[in-house]
Amino acid sequence: MSNCAVEITLMGRTYSIACPSGQEPALQAVARKLDQQLAQIKARTPSLSREDMVLMAALNIGHELYEEQHKNQDYMSQMDKRIHLLQRTLEQALVERSARED
């Protein structure tokens, strides 16, 4: 897969970022989200340096990612339990059917 350059704008500055072909929309969406986070942080605390704003945005987005991963793990655990219950139910039904046929 080849890379291409995608231009994104963060806090009024344009950056050219290498991106795998086909992933440009995802990179642009992430850049828009990051730019929105930075704008919100700047509005709340205009005295922060650019570096501090980027750090705060990274922490905010990292926290969102952590929360989503935690939700996903909980969901996967619930699905594993349901699948296990379904397997036991099917196995029991097959055993009962087999016993009736004998």
Secondary structure as UniProt FT lines:
FT   STRAND          3..10
FT   TURN            11..12
FT   STRAND          13..20
FT   TURN            21..22
FT   HELIX           24..44
FT   TURN            46..47
FT   HELIX           50..101
//
